[in-house]
Amino acid sequence: MKKYMLFNIILFVFMLACDKSEDDIINENSDLETEEDTILDNTTNKEPEPFNLLEVLDNAVDVDVLPILKWEVSKDDDDVTYEVFVDTKNPPVNLLAKDLSINQYKLEKKIFTSQKYFWKVVAKDSKGASTESSIFSFTTKKIEPTINLIKEKGSFGERYNHKVVVLNNKLFLLSGITIGAGKRTDIWSSDDGSSFNQVNSFKSSYFEGSFDAVEFKDKIWITNSENGVFSTTDGMTLNVVNDQIKFGGRYASNRSVVFNDKIWVISNDRYTNHISFSNDGKNWANAKKPPFSGRKGYSLVAFNNKLWVIGGQSIDETLNSVYNNDVWYTEDGENWNRAIEEAPFSKRHKHSSVVYDGKIWVIGGSDGTGADNGNLYENGLNDIWYSADGENWTMMVEKAPFSVRYNCSSTIFDDKIFIIGGISRSTGIVGDIWTIE
């Protein structure tokens, strides 16, 4: 009996051992299969082979502003595409092109002149593995801008205090003051910057007082010091967006610009500055009062992730006019810093400013003299200045080929600065069209 029981126990233990071994073998086999799959995946998803940049050479100078970049083919068992990064920062993070199947790329848009750039290429296979090239740098050539007369007199006639805005590859001209007719309420458009056609004419309330216009979210937005905000998608119709808000009143100076995906308006009431902003044109909030003196006739631009205010006319304690050539900036619309107290260009107001070729430009204006002894018009200026940082300024030309002027309007169209119209004591009101490129 004892022998029988002992035999059964041994048999039971043996059966358990056999079951465990079988489970272990299955688990071991599963582990081996997983390990083999991992090895197989790694084998089929190798990174594309390293490759070298060819052109533009590292540390090259006098490079064209539309360079062709070339690099070696990155070999791989899968299809390889390329991404191209070009930036003024190192390492470059600005993606210019992706999904390229060939090993070269010609830039589609001009980059800035006299500027150092960094570039690299990333090769990617169809399974997501990637290889980066080294980083090369180059400096673009210095190109002296040229000033060209496009038309001695536009079909819109002589005018000043008008605005020009680009929308959907068209140049629009809005309102202005003309000889005899006074304040105009018309809108004109052009496909080439030379031939203009009148789109429509509107009631005077749209353009009464001081107004400015900007392109924002595929519309032209008009900010009026007296009558609120209007918008248009084509210049044919104007839509009332907010007729309750006032930007400083009838005699205020009103400048608007797009910054940080919002419309910003700096206006003044009795030489007190006000700053307003909106992300939809209808609902507006106010920023705190800036530290610079209350002023009119200044210029306002967005550049290098900052808002910039340049020059203008203010008043002193005795209510006499004071003209400025200071430059101020803010990164958030609230906290302002003075870039320079007295820029090398003369004190002025009613000048025009744009951002072009990585620089802020100051064009013409008036020094405030001349409007005396019955003369209605001030003396004008026709010098042109630019700056890459708002502090250090270079004079492009002391006397441009166009006549002295203030209250002209300028914008960027067809990769050129367009300068249209204006007024001065010596020439009266003009309606010519000029470009800088």
Secondary structure, DSSP 8 states (H G I E B T S, - for coil): -HHHHHHHHHHHHHHHHHHHHHHHHHHHHHHHHHHHHHHHHHHHT-------EEES-TTEEEE-SS-EEEE-----SS-EEEEEEEESSSS---EEEEEE-SSEEE-SS---TT-EEEEEEEEEETTS-EEE---EEEEE------EEEEESS-TT-S-BS-EEEEETTEEEEEEEEETTTEEEEEEEEESSSS--EEEEE--GGGT-SSEEEEEETTEEEEEETTTEEEEESSSS--EEEESS--SS-TT--EEEEEETTEEEEEEESSS-EEEEEESSSSS-EEE---SS---BS-EEEEETTEEEEEEEEEE-TTS-EEEEEEEEEESSSSSEEEEESS-SS--BBS-EEEEETTEEEEEEEE-S-S--TT--S--EEEEEEEESSSSSEEEEESS-SS--BBS-EEEEETTEEEEEEEEETTTEEEEEEEEE-
